[in-house]
C-alpha cells in the first residue's frame, strides 16, 4: 500500500513539476485564480492518466503520454492564457528536459539502495529542490532569452526539442538506448557537444546583433532628446521676440520724450540700437510654417559665424505630417552635418549649403546639398563618420523618414554631398 502511494505520488509530482515549470517559463501571471485553475487542470490530466493505466497499462500509457500531458499543457497555455504557440510548445520541451535531473538522481539512489521506493522518494525530493532553484535563479532569465526574438527563442529551444524526441524514440517507442549499443550511447554526447558549439556561435551572433540594435536605438533616442533641447532654445528666441514686442510701448514713450526735446541725434542712435536688437532675436521668415522658420533661422546664424554661403528655397504649407520634434531632429541633423562638413574647407568661398523644401502630392520633399573637403565614405547607403561618437545623426534621419513610410538617399553629385528625402 505504501509503495503504491509513493509510486502514484511520484507520477502526480512529475505532472505537477513539469507543468508548473512550463507555466512559469511561459510567463503565466501568479495569482489565486490561476493557482486554483492550474490545480484543477493538473488533477483533470492526472485522472486521465490513471484511467489510461487501468485500461491499457504502463507501456501504452508511456507511449501516449505526450497526448495525455504535454500537448494538453501546451494547448492550454496557448488558448487560455493567449501565449504564442512557439513559446507554449517550447516551454513544455524545456520542462521535460528539467525532469531529467530528478529522474537520474532517482535512478542512482534506486541502484545504490536496490529499492524502487528510494528511486521514487529521491526523485520527489530532487524535483522539489530543483524547482526552488529554478524559481529563484532561472525562470526570469529563460523568459527574457525566449522573448527577445523568434530566432533567439528557437536557438535556446534547440537542445530541449532535440532531447525530447531523442529520448522518446530511443527509450519509449524503441529500446535502442537500453540495448547498450555503442552507436546509441555515443550519439547523445556527440549531438550534445555539437549543439553546444553551434548554440554558442549562433547565440553570440544573435546577442551581438541585439546589442547593436539596442545601441542604435539608444543613440536615436539621444538624438531626439538633443533635438528637443535645440527646439526649446529656438522656441526661446520666439518668446524673446514676443516680449520685445510687448515692450514696444516703452520704446515709443522714450522716443516721444526725445522728440519733444528735439534731440534728433539721440533718436537716430536709439533707433539703430533697437533695430540691431530686433534683428538678433527676430526669426527669419522662409514660409508659413513657424517651426521651419525657427529651425532655419537658428542655423542661419550658425552658418554666418562659420562664413558659409546659404541658399534657401522653401515653399511649404503651414501644416506637415511630422511632429515638431521629428521635424527639428530631421532638419537639425541634416544642417548640422552640412555645416560641420563646410567648416573643414579652408577656403571660405567654397563653403556652400543649398536647401530646398517643398510640398508635392501632399508629401514633404527635402533636398540639401553642401560642399565638403573629404569625399564621404558610404556603408549600406549611409555616410559613415570615422570620428568617435558621430554617424548616428544620419541613422536618426533615416529612422524618422522610414517611420512615415518615406524614402531617402545620400549621394555625391557635382562635387556636392546630397541628401534627398520624400515623406
C-alpha positions as CSV (number, residue, x, y, z in Angstrom):
1,X,0.0,0.0,0.0
2,X,2.8,2.4,1.0
3,X,4.7,1.6,-2.2
4,X,1.7,2.3,-4.3
5,X,1.1,5.6,-2.6
6,X,4.8,6.6,-3.1
7,X,4.6,5.5,-6.8
8,X,1.4,7.5,-7.5
9,X,2.8,10.5,-5.6
10,X,5.8,10.4,-8.0
11,X,3.6,10.2,-11.1
12,X,1.5,13.2,-9.9
13,X,4.6,15.1,-8.9
14,X,6.1,14.6,-12.4
15,X,2.9,16.1,-13.9
16,X,2.9,18.9,-11.3
17,X,6.6,19.6,-11.6
18,X,6.8,19.6,-15.4
19,X,3.5,21.6,-15.8
20,X,4.4,24.2,-13.2
21,X,7.8,24.8,-14.9
22,X,6.2,25.1,-18.3
23,X,3.7,27.7,-16.9
24,X,6.5,29.6,-15.2
25,X,8.6,29.7,-18.4
26,X,5.6,30.8,-20.5
27,X,5.2,33.8,-18.1
28,X,1.7,32.9,-16.6
29,X,0.7,35.5,-14.1
30,X,0.8,34.3,-10.5
31,X,-2.4,34.9,-8.7
32,X,-5.0,33.0,-6.7
33,X,-7.3,32.5,-9.7
34,X,-4.6,30.9,-11.8
35,X,-3.3,28.8,-9.0
36,X,-6.8,27.2,-8.5
37,X,-7.3,26.9,-12.2
38,X,-3.9,25.1,-12.7
39,X,-4.5,22.8,-9.7
40,X,-7.9,21.7,-11.2
41,X,-6.2,21.3,-14.6
42,X,-3.5,19.1,-13.2
43,X,-6.0,16.9,-11.3
44,X,-8.0,16.6,-14.5
45,X,-4.9,15.4,-16.5
46,X,-3.8,13.0,-13.7
47,X,-7.3,11.4,-13.7
48,X,-7.0,10.6,-17.4
49,X,-3.5,9.2,-16.8
50,X,-4.8,6.9,-14.0
51,X,-7.7,5.8,-16.3
52,X,-5.2,5.0,-19.0
53,X,-3.0,3.0,-16.6
54,X,-6.0,0.9,-15.6
55,X,-7.3,0.3,-19.1
56,X,-4.1,0.0,-21.2
57,X,-1.2,-0.5,-18.7
58,X,2.1,1.3,-18.2
59,X,3.6,0.5,-21.7
60,X,0.8,2.1,-23.7
61,X,0.4,5.0,-21.2
62,X,4.0,5.9,-21.6
63,X,3.7,5.9,-25.4
64,X,0.7,8.2,-25.4
65,X,1.9,10.3,-22.5
66,X,2.6,13.3,-24.8
67,X,-1.1,13.3,-25.7
68,X,-2.2,12.9,-22.1
69,X,0.1,15.6,-20.6
70,X,2.5,17.5,-22.9
71,X,0.2,18.5,-25.7
72,X,-2.8,19.5,-23.4
73,X,-0.4,21.7,-21.3
74,X,0.9,23.5,-24.5
75,X,-2.7,23.9,-25.9
76,X,-3.9,25.2,-22.5
77,X,-1.1,27.8,-22.3
78,X,-1.7,29.0,-25.9
79,X,-5.5,29.1,-26.0
80,X,-6.5,30.1,-22.4
81,X,-3.5,32.3,-21.5
82,X,-3.1,33.7,-25.0
83,X,0.6,32.9,-25.3
84,X,2.2,32.3,-28.7
85,X,2.3,28.7,-29.9
86,X,6.0,28.8,-30.2
87,X,6.5,29.8,-26.6
88,X,3.8,27.4,-25.4
89,X,5.4,24.4,-27.1
90,X,9.0,25.3,-26.2
91,X,8.0,25.8,-22.6
92,X,6.8,22.2,-22.5
93,X,10.0,20.9,-24.1
94,X,12.2,22.8,-21.6
95,X,10.1,21.5,-18.7
96,X,10.6,17.9,-20.0
97,X,14.4,18.5,-20.1
98,X,14.2,19.8,-16.5
99,X,12.6,16.5,-15.4
100,X,15.7,14.5,-16.4
101,X,17.9,15.6,-13.4
102,X,15.5,14.3,-10.7
103,X,15.0,11.1,-12.9
104,X,18.7,10.5,-12.9
105,X,19.2,11.1,-9.2
106,X,16.2,8.8,-8.5
107,X,17.7,6.0,-10.7
108,X,21.1,6.5,-8.9
109,X,19.5,6.2,-5.4
110,X,17.4,3.2,-6.5
111,X,20.5,1.4,-7.8
112,X,22.6,2.2,-4.7
113,X,19.9,1.0,-2.3
114,X,18.4,-1.6,-4.6
115,X,15.0,-0.1,-3.8
116,X,12.3,1.2,-6.2
117,X,10.8,3.2,-3.3
118,X,14.1,5.0,-2.8
119,X,14.1,5.8,-6.5
120,X,10.7,7.5,-6.2
121,X,11.5,9.3,-2.9
122,X,14.8,10.7,-4.3
123,X,13.0,11.8,-7.4
124,X,10.4,13.7,-5.3
125,X,13.0,15.4,-3.1
126,X,15.3,16.3,-6.0
127,X,12.3,17.7,-8.0
128,X,11.2,19.9,-5.1
129,X,14.8,21.2,-4.6
130,X,15.3,21.8,-8.3
131,X,12.0,23.7,-8.6
132,X,13.1,26.1,-5.9
133,X,16.4,26.7,-7.6
134,X,14.8,27.3,-10.9
135,X,12.3,29.7,-9.4
136,X,15.0,31.7,-7.7
137,X,17.6,31.9,-10.4
138,X,16.4,30.6,-13.8
139,X,12.7,31.3,-14.8
140,X,13.1,35.1,-15.3
141,X,16.3,34.7,-17.3
142,X,14.8,31.9,-19.5
143,X,11.7,34.1,-20.2
144,X,13.9,37.1,-21.1
145,X,16.0,35.0,-23.6
146,X,12.9,33.5,-25.2
147,X,11.1,36.8,-25.6
148,X,14.0,38.7,-27.2
149,X,13.2,37.4,-30.7
150,X,11.9,34.4,-32.6
151,X,15.4,33.4,-33.6
152,X,16.6,33.7,-30.0
153,X,13.7,31.5,-28.9
154,X,14.5,28.8,-31.5
155,X,18.2,28.8,-30.7
156,X,17.5,28.5,-27.0
157,X,15.0,25.7,-27.5
158,X,17.1,23.6,-30.0
159,X,18.6,21.3,-27.3
160,X,15.4,20.7,-25.3
161,X,13.4,19.9,-28.5
162,X,16.1,17.5,-29.8
163,X,16.4,15.7,-26.4
164,X,12.6,15.3,-26.2
165,X,12.3,13.5,-29.5
166,X,15.6,11.6,-29.0
167,X,14.5,10.3,-25.5
168,X,11.1,9.2,-26.7
169,X,12.4,7.5,-29.9
170,X,15.3,5.6,-28.1
171,X,13.7,4.7,-24.8
172,X,9.9,4.8,-25.1
173,X,9.0,3.8,-28.7
174,X,12.1,1.6,-29.0
175,X,14.6,0.1,-26.6
176,X,17.6,1.2,-28.7
177,X,19.2,3.0,-25.9
178,X,18.7,0.2,-23.3
179,X,20.3,-2.4,-25.6
180,X,23.7,-0.8,-24.8
181,X,24.5,-0.2,-28.4
182,X,27.7,1.8,-28.7
183,X,26.3,3.9,-31.5
184,X,23.3,4.9,-29.3
185,X,25.4,5.5,-26.3
186,X,27.9,7.7,-28.1
187,X,25.3,9.5,-30.3
188,X,23.9,11.7,-27.5
189,X,27.2,13.0,-26.3
190,X,28.2,13.8,-29.9
191,X,25.0,15.7,-30.6
192,X,25.1,17.4,-27.3
193,X,28.6,18.8,-27.9
194,X,27.7,19.7,-31.5
195,X,24.6,21.6,-30.3
196,X,26.6,23.3,-27.6
197,X,29.1,24.8,-30.0
198,X,26.5,25.7,-32.6
199,X,24.4,27.3,-30.0
200,X,27.3,29.3,-28.6
201,X,28.3,30.6,-32.0
202,X,24.8,31.4,-33.2
203,X,23.6,32.8,-29.9
204,X,26.7,35.0,-29.7
205,X,26.0,36.4,-33.1
206,X,22.3,37.0,-32.1
207,X,23.2,38.8,-28.9
208,X,25.8,40.9,-30.7
209,X,23.1,41.9,-33.2
210,X,20.6,42.7,-30.4
211,X,23.3,44.8,-28.7
212,X,24.0,46.8,-31.9
213,X,20.3,47.4,-32.4
214,X,19.8,48.5,-28.8
215,X,22.9,50.8,-29.1
216,X,21.5,52.4,-32.2
217,X,18.1,52.8,-30.6
218,X,19.7,54.5,-27.6
219,X,21.6,56.8,-29.9
220,X,18.4,57.6,-31.9
221,X,16.7,58.4,-28.6
222,X,19.7,60.6,-27.7
223,X,19.3,62.4,-31.0
224,X,15.7,63.1,-30.3
225,X,16.5,64.4,-26.9
226,X,19.1,66.7,-28.4
227,X,16.6,67.9,-31.0
228,X,14.1,68.7,-28.2
229,X,16.8,70.8,-26.5
230,X,17.6,72.6,-29.7
231,X,13.9,73.2,-30.4
232,X,13.5,74.5,-26.8
233,X,16.3,77.1,-27.4
234,X,14.7,78.1,-30.7
235,X,11.3,78.5,-29.0
236,X,13.1,80.8,-26.6
237,X,14.0,83.1,-29.4
238,X,10.4,83.4,-30.4
239,X,9.4,84.1,-26.8
240,X,12.1,86.8,-26.5
241,X,10.7,88.4,-29.7
242,X,7.2,88.4,-28.2
243,X,8.5,90.0,-25.0
244,X,10.3,92.6,-27.1
245,X,7.1,93.4,-29.0
246,X,5.3,93.8,-25.7
247,X,7.9,96.3,-24.6
248,X,7.5,98.4,-27.7
249,X,5.3,100.9,-25.9
250,X,8.2,101.7,-23.6
251,X,10.4,102.4,-26.6
252,X,7.7,104.6,-28.1
253,X,7.4,106.5,-24.9
254,X,11.1,107.2,-24.8
255,X,11.2,108.2,-28.5
256,X,8.3,110.6,-27.8
257,X,10.2,112.1,-25.0
258,X,13.3,112.6,-27.1
259,X,11.3,114.1,-30.0
260,X,9.7,116.6,-27.6
261,X,13.2,117.8,-26.8
262,X,14.1,118.0,-30.5
263,X,17.1,115.7,-29.9
264,X,17.2,114.1,-33.4
265,X,20.7,112.6,-33.0
266,X,19.6,110.7,-29.9
267,X,16.6,109.4,-31.7
268,X,18.7,108.1,-34.5
269,X,21.1,106.3,-32.2
270,X,18.3,104.8,-30.2
271,X,16.5,103.5,-33.3
272,X,19.7,101.9,-34.5
273,X,20.1,100.1,-31.2
274,X,16.5,98.9,-31.2
275,X,16.8,97.8,-34.8
276,X,20.0,95.8,-34.0
277,X,18.4,94.1,-31.0
278,X,15.3,93.2,-33.0
279,X,17.4,91.7,-35.8
280,X,19.2,89.5,-33.3
281,X,16.0,88.0,-31.8
282,X,13.6,88.1,-34.7
283,X,13.4,84.7,-36.6
284,X,13.7,85.0,-40.3
285,X,10.6,84.0,-42.3
286,X,11.0,81.4,-45.1
287,X,7.5,80.0,-45.2
288,X,4.2,79.8,-43.4
289,X,5.4,77.0,-41.1
290,X,6.7,78.6,-37.9
291,X,8.7,75.6,-36.9
292,X,10.7,75.6,-40.2
293,X,11.3,79.4,-39.7
294,X,12.7,78.9,-36.2
295,X,15.0,76.0,-37.3
296,X,16.3,77.7,-40.4
297,X,16.8,81.0,-38.5
298,X,18.9,79.3,-35.9
299,X,21.1,77.6,-38.4
300,X,21.4,80.7,-40.5
301,X,23.1,82.3,-37.5
302,X,25.5,79.3,-37.2
303,X,26.3,79.4,-40.9
304,X,27.0,83.1,-40.9
305,X,29.5,82.7,-38.0
306,X,31.2,79.9,-40.0
307,X,31.3,82.1,-43.1
308,X,29.1,79.6,-45.1
309,X,27.1,80.7,-48.1
310,X,23.4,79.8,-47.7
311,X,20.8,79.3,-50.4
312,X,17.4,78.5,-49.0
313,X,14.4,77.8,-51.3
314,X,11.4,77.0,-49.1
315,X,7.8,76.6,-50.5
316,X,5.8,74.8,-47.8
317,X,2.3,74.9,-46.4
318,X,1.8,75.6,-42.7
319,X,0.8,72.0,-41.8
320,X,3.0,69.0,-42.1
321,X,2.6,65.3,-41.2
322,X,5.7,65.3,-38.9
323,X,5.7,66.4,-35.3
324,X,7.7,69.4,-34.3
325,X,10.2,67.2,-32.6
326,X,10.7,64.9,-35.6
327,X,10.9,67.9,-38.0
328,X,13.5,69.6,-35.7
329,X,15.6,66.3,-35.4
330,X,15.5,65.7,-39.1
331,X,16.5,69.2,-40.3
332,X,18.8,69.9,-37.4
333,X,20.8,66.7,-38.0
334,X,21.0,67.4,-41.8
335,X,22.0,71.0,-41.4
336,X,24.4,70.3,-38.6
337,X,26.2,67.7,-40.7
338,X,26.3,70.2,-43.6
339,X,27.8,72.9,-41.5
340,X,30.3,70.5,-40.0
341,X,31.4,69.4,-43.5
342,X,31.7,73.0,-44.7
343,X,33.7,74.2,-41.7
344,X,36.5,71.7,-42.7
345,X,37.0,73.6,-46.0
346,X,39.9,76.0,-45.7
347,X,38.7,78.5,-48.4
348,X,35.6,80.2,-47.1
349,X,34.4,81.0,-50.6
350,X,33.9,77.2,-51.2
351,X,31.7,76.8,-48.2
352,X,28.2,76.4,-49.7
353,X,24.9,74.9,-48.4
354,X,21.8,74.7,-50.7
355,X,18.5,73.8,-49.2
356,X,15.2,73.2,-51.0
357,X,12.0,72.3,-49.1
358,X,8.7,71.9,-51.0
359,X,5.4,70.0,-51.0
360,X,4.4,67.6,-53.7
361,X,1.4,65.4,-53.7
362,X,0.9,66.2,-50.0
363,X,4.4,65.0,-49.2
364,X,7.4,66.9,-47.8
365,X,10.3,66.9,-50.2
366,X,13.8,67.7,-48.9
367,X,16.9,68.4,-50.9
368,X,20.1,69.6,-49.1
369,X,23.5,69.9,-50.8
370,X,26.7,71.1,-49.3
371,X,30.4,71.3,-50.3
372,X,33.0,69.2,-48.5
373,X,36.7,68.8,-48.0
374,X,37.0,65.0,-48.0
375,X,34.7,62.8,-50.1
376,X,32.4,60.8,-47.7
377,X,32.5,57.0,-47.4
378,X,29.2,55.1,-47.6
379,X,28.2,51.9,-45.9
380,X,24.7,50.4,-46.6
381,X,23.8,53.7,-48.4
382,X,24.6,55.8,-45.3
383,X,27.6,58.1,-44.9
384,X,30.0,56.8,-42.3
385,X,31.9,59.0,-40.0
386,X,35.3,58.0,-38.7
387,X,35.0,60.2,-35.7
388,X,34.1,58.5,-32.4
389,X,30.5,59.3,-31.3
390,X,29.5,60.5,-34.7
391,X,27.5,58.9,-37.5
392,X,24.2,58.3,-35.6
393,X,22.6,61.5,-36.9
394,X,22.1,60.1,-40.4
395,X,20.6,56.9,-38.8
396,X,18.3,59.0,-36.8
397,X,17.2,60.8,-40.0
398,X,16.6,57.5,-41.8
399,X,14.6,56.2,-38.9
400,X,12.3,59.2,-38.9
401,X,11.7,59.0,-42.7
402,X,11.1,55.3,-42.7
403,X,8.7,55.7,-39.7
404,X,6.5,57.8,-42.1
405,X,6.9,55.3,-45.0
406,X,9.2,57.8,-46.8
407,X,12.2,57.3,-48.9
408,X,15.7,58.8,-48.5
409,X,19.0,58.9,-50.3
410,X,22.6,60.1,-49.6
411,X,24.9,60.6,-52.5
412,X,27.7,62.7,-54.0
413,X,27.0,64.7,-57.2
414,X,28.9,67.5,-59.0
415,X,31.3,67.9,-56.1
416,X,28.5,68.3,-53.5
417,X,27.2,66.0,-50.8
418,X,23.4,65.5,-51.4
419,X,20.7,64.4,-49.0
420,X,17.2,63.9,-50.5
421,X,14.1,62.6,-48.9
422,X,10.3,62.4,-49.5
423,X,7.9,61.6,-46.7
